[in-house]
Amino acid sequence: MFVHSVYFWLKPDLTPAQRDQFWAGVKTLGEIPGVRLFYTGAPADTDRPVIERSYSCALVTGFDDRAAHDAYQVHPIHDTFRELEHLWTKVVIYDAVTNP
């Protein structure tokens, strides 16, 4: 499995409507063909020194393989979501593959 994890830091001065627009947009990514695992959420209320909680949204997607991930990256739904980039200040991506 190919796991694509994305963390967004939203702009702090967004209106409630802009925040709703972001969350609605990020949820559309789960509709892209080839997505086998899809999760979006906010930081959990845990507090240990090693936990990063400064992000606004976690997006975790899973694909059968790299080819499915690559197709996701160029899908029109993904392109439309990227048009919302004015709503965040930072994005960090981690890609991982499961051990054979």
C-alpha positions as CSV (number, residue, x, y, z in Angstrom):
1,M,0.0,0.0,0.0
2,F,1.1,3.6,-0.7
3,V,0.1,6.0,2.1
4,H,0.0,9.7,1.4
5,S,-0.3,11.9,4.5
6,V,-0.8,15.6,4.2
7,Y,-0.9,18.2,7.0
8,F,-2.3,21.7,6.4
9,W,-1.9,24.8,8.5
10,L,-4.9,27.0,7.8
11,K,-4.6,30.8,7.9
12,P,-5.6,32.0,11.4
13,D,-7.8,34.8,10.1
14,L,-10.2,32.7,7.9
15,T,-13.9,33.3,8.2
16,P,-16.1,30.4,9.2
17,A,-17.3,30.2,5.6
18,Q,-13.7,29.9,4.3
19,R,-13.0,27.2,6.9
20,D,-16.2,25.4,5.7
21,Q,-15.0,25.8,2.1
22,F,-11.6,24.2,2.9
23,W,-13.2,21.2,4.8
24,A,-15.7,20.7,2.0
25,G,-12.9,20.8,-0.6
26,V,-10.6,18.4,1.3
27,K,-13.4,15.9,1.6
28,T,-13.9,15.7,-2.2
29,L,-10.4,14.1,-2.5
30,G,-11.9,10.9,-1.2
31,E,-14.0,10.7,-4.3
32,I,-11.0,10.3,-6.6
33,P,-10.8,6.8,-8.1
34,G,-8.1,4.6,-6.7
35,V,-8.4,6.0,-3.1
36,R,-8.6,2.9,-0.8
37,L,-8.2,4.6,2.6
38,F,-9.4,8.1,3.3
39,Y,-9.3,10.1,6.6
40,T,-9.5,13.8,7.4
41,G,-9.4,15.2,10.9
42,A,-8.1,17.8,13.3
43,P,-5.4,17.3,15.9
44,A,-6.4,15.0,18.7
45,D,-6.5,16.4,22.2
46,T,-3.3,14.6,23.3
47,D,-0.4,16.2,25.1
48,R,3.1,14.7,25.1
49,P,6.3,16.5,24.0
50,V,6.7,14.4,20.9
51,I,3.2,15.1,19.5
52,E,2.9,17.8,16.8
53,R,-0.5,19.5,17.2
54,S,0.0,22.8,15.5
55,Y,-1.6,21.8,12.2
56,S,-5.2,22.4,11.3
57,C,-6.1,19.4,9.2
58,A,-4.6,15.9,8.7
59,L,-5.4,14.1,5.4
60,V,-4.4,10.5,5.1
61,T,-5.1,8.6,1.9
62,G,-4.1,5.1,0.9
63,F,-3.6,3.6,-2.5
64,D,-2.9,0.1,-3.8
65,D,0.3,1.3,-5.4
66,R,2.4,4.3,-6.5
67,A,0.6,4.3,-9.9
68,A,-2.8,4.9,-8.2
69,H,-1.2,7.7,-6.1
70,D,0.3,9.3,-9.2
71,A,-3.1,9.2,-11.0
72,Y,-4.7,10.8,-7.9
73,Q,-2.2,13.7,-8.1
74,V,-3.3,14.7,-11.6
75,H,-7.0,14.0,-11.2
76,P,-9.3,17.1,-11.9
77,I,-10.8,16.9,-8.4
78,H,-7.3,17.2,-7.0
79,D,-6.6,20.1,-9.3
80,T,-9.8,21.9,-8.2
81,F,-8.8,21.4,-4.5
82,R,-5.4,23.0,-5.1
83,E,-7.3,26.2,-6.1
84,L,-8.0,26.6,-2.4
85,E,-4.3,27.0,-1.6
86,H,-4.9,30.6,-0.6
87,L,-6.6,29.3,2.6
88,W,-3.5,27.7,4.1
89,T,0.0,29.0,5.1
90,K,1.8,25.7,5.1
91,V,1.4,22.1,3.9
92,V,3.7,19.1,4.8
93,I,3.5,15.8,3.0
94,Y,4.7,12.4,4.0
95,D,4.6,9.5,1.6
96,A,5.2,5.9,2.8
97,V,5.0,2.4,1.4
98,T,4.2,-0.6,3.5
99,N,6.9,-3.2,3.8
100,P,6.7,-6.1,1.4
